[in-house]
Amino acid sequence: MSDNQNSLRAGTRGPTLLEDFLLMEKITHFDHERIPERIVHARGSAAHGYFQAYESLTGVTRAAFLADPKLKTPVFARFSTVAGGSGSVDLPRDVRGFAVKFYTTEGNFDLVGNNIPVFFIQDAIKFPDLIHAVKMEPDRGYPQAASAHDTFWDFISLMPEALHTVMWAMSDRAIPRSLRMMEGFGVHTFRLVNAAGESTFVKFHWRPVIGTSAVLWDEAVKICGADQDYHRRDLYEAIAKGHFPEFELGLQIFDQATADGLEFDALDPTKLVPEEVVPLQMVGKMTLDRNPDNFFAETEQVAFCPSHVVPGIDFSDDPLLQGRLHSYLDTQLSRLGGPNFHQIPINQPKCPFANNQRDGHMQMAVPKGRVNYEPNSLDPAAPRESPERGFQTFAAPVTGAKARVRSESFADHYSQPRMFYRSVTPQERKHMAQALTFELGKVETLAIRQRVLGHLDMIAPELGAAVAKALGMPGEAQVIHPAMAPRDVALSPAVRLYGKYAPTLQGRRVGLLLGPGFDGTKAKELEAELKEAGAMVTRIGLQAGGAGDSDGKRWPVDGALAGTPSVLFEAVAILAGATGDAMLAADPDAVGFAMDAKRHLKVIALDGVDSLADRADLGGVVGVVEVGEFVALAKHGKVWKREK
Ligand code: HDE
């Protein structure tokens, strides 16, 4: 283009010419820059990295990426919310997607999981109903990215199989502090198959090396206002700054006899296999060390399919998994426009591959020669089946009549939610009751609330009573007649979110509010200590232009107070000189910063800010400390003792 500023006109002030093919081409491309967003998991963020096994697993699987501890397998991981559209906020209460594409030497393996180990439904045929119920109500177009509305709870109240996952969704798992601090789960039971053709069952788990962390509901609400892109920004910045997220891959491997002896059906995706029954074996680690170069080309166009497996990994008969094997391929056809979506760079295998597929929308390759069929005698180099190296389905025996039925072994909908509720820490239990109260409080139809209260009574009477009381509806629960009465099964402390990981500040965001005249020496020491502990430090000033210390030195800051509230951090320190303290005490943003940090159970370090501490009522509050004690205490996360 000789001129990219002006369209082609007849005369200086005349009409634009239809002849302007440059204008047409530019605008036409622009008009088509959007593709349909994912119907679920539309909002997501992703990163590149690699996976490395700790030791060879050839005893249980012939999968090449698990066979050689020296091999680094490239991966692309995408984390997402489920219900909201692609422009929705990052911190609604929601399940998070945890999808990993392994570019193995034998083709791609997509482990398309969630951050919760169970799912809402037992049969794929209910998925459209579930998603219709949770998404915006069709007549009014709201709420966006929220389950707190009538249609969701109506559906749930009529589908007791969903209750277990609902309990997880009402727990702090559904409001993670960071995508880097979530556990991940393959949910379904899969199969591993070794070279001898022997098979075991397997459940896949991801464990964040720096441990988990979650926010309180009030924090989540405020973060959505302060930074809609909180999780996306956090992932991007952490990787850019070298705080590479790491997740260990854990396997629960069990044989048919163990599966037969479980209290629940291993094929039922609304149930988990307790780690106390089948322990987790850590077999490798994923490190995410590179941000995408282009959001659309990579994060938006990546196409995960549970049907993408490699030799050595196979499916179980879980009816939800079986349905997913079709759905993802189908959705890529409409989202990415045709059957050649695997040729898009982010979706291409990174190993050599060949097939006889030809033509179709957006064919990127230029295949040579006459042969595009098999068998053939014209091209000895053309792709052919390989009984030795190709994928082989495990020869699992199948018997029975064709029927639309649900196995009796799937009928117990209350025992595992009860187990989950009674296994977690007291604060998790309390937050669940609060979340249920909040969500049901948003449900307008009384009968739906009453039905849900009936289910909660069935899960655990103490939970039902607590929620009914908090709603102001004691004694109003509908009596539920379950298909199978709940049993008291052994508790599983492994399902807890808190107290499982070693205390650490690794990768944690810490905010330093530097009021005018702050003690530069102390601030420098604190920053060094935090850096040593692996924290990500953000300096906040009253103004974006910087903060002046007691020696009159101007420190550059990362953010101005008005746009950087304390909800964005796991712990905060506030330092100022005498005049600075007076300025902070008179500034509603600073008082709000301190009061929210207190309300949200954060460790708070104070230096020189007595007036602000008075205004924010921090006197005698547990977890409010001197700068020197900050790091040791902040490692432990929230100060639960402060929670009312
Ligand atoms: Fe998905 N799911 N799903 N899902 N799912 C999609 O595929 C579907 C289920 C999950 O970052 C869609 O490419 C059906 C369970 C993740 O791109 C779609 C059923 C689990 C992602 C689809 C399920 C998931 C998706 C939408 C029931 C956890 C995002 C766009 C049979 C184990 C992947 C797309 C990414 C995405 C269908 C149930 C996880 C429509 C029919 C269970 C993490 O194909």
Residues whose N, C-alpha, C, O or C-beta is under 5 A from the ligand:
A	BS01	HDE	R38 I39 V40 H41 G44 R78 S80 G97 F98 A99 V112 G113 N114 F119 A124 F127 F185 G186 V187 V302 F304 L320 G323 R324 S327 Y328 T331
